[in-house]
Amino acid sequence: MSIPDEEHVPSPQDPDTLMAESQVDYYFPVEVVLVGDSTQEMKDDIVQDVWNALYRALG
């Protein structure tokens, strides 16, 4: 029970405090489609380059 004129100081476990300090991660699907003849190694390199560029852009 609190006193009506008492100032409310959020406790460390206060949900608003926890939300303000928590990290929010967003996930969205990304699909890389390669068309044409190429070796599997080349396809893997291209896909890795796309992922690396995406991580750099979002980081």
C-alpha positions as CSV (number, residue, x, y, z in Angstrom):
1,M,0.0,0.0,0.0
2,S,1.4,3.4,-0.9
3,I,0.9,6.9,0.5
4,P,-1.1,9.1,-2.0
5,D,1.5,11.9,-2.1
6,E,4.5,9.5,-2.2
7,E,6.6,9.6,-5.3
8,H,6.8,6.3,-7.2
9,V,10.3,5.2,-7.9
10,P,10.4,2.2,-10.3
11,S,12.0,-0.9,-8.8
12,P,14.7,-2.7,-10.8
13,Q,12.0,-5.3,-11.6
14,D,9.4,-2.8,-12.8
15,P,8.2,-3.9,-16.3
16,D,8.5,-0.5,-17.8
17,T,12.2,-0.3,-16.7
18,L,12.8,-3.8,-18.0
19,M,11.4,-3.0,-21.4
20,A,13.4,0.2,-21.7
21,E,16.6,-1.6,-21.0
22,S,16.0,-4.7,-23.1
23,Q,17.2,-5.3,-26.6
24,V,14.7,-5.7,-29.4
25,D,15.6,-8.0,-32.3
26,Y,13.6,-8.0,-35.5
27,Y,13.6,-11.0,-37.8
28,F,12.5,-11.0,-41.4
29,P,12.9,-13.6,-44.1
30,V,15.6,-13.1,-46.7
31,E,16.0,-15.4,-49.7
32,V,18.8,-15.2,-52.2
33,V,17.9,-16.8,-55.5
34,L,20.7,-17.3,-58.1
35,V,19.7,-18.0,-61.7
36,G,22.1,-19.4,-64.3
37,D,24.9,-21.9,-64.5
38,S,27.7,-21.6,-62.0
39,T,29.6,-23.8,-59.7
40,Q,28.2,-24.5,-56.2
41,E,31.3,-22.8,-54.8
42,M,30.6,-19.6,-56.7
43,K,26.9,-19.7,-55.6
44,D,28.0,-20.1,-52.0
45,D,30.5,-17.2,-52.3
46,I,27.7,-14.9,-53.7
47,V,25.3,-15.9,-51.0
48,Q,27.9,-15.2,-48.3
49,D,28.7,-11.8,-49.9
50,V,25.0,-10.9,-49.8
51,W,24.7,-11.9,-46.1
52,N,27.9,-10.0,-45.2
53,A,26.6,-6.9,-47.0
54,L,23.3,-7.2,-45.2
55,Y,24.9,-7.5,-41.8
56,R,27.1,-4.5,-42.4
57,A,24.2,-2.4,-43.6
58,L,22.1,-3.3,-40.5
59,G,25.0,-3.0,-38.1
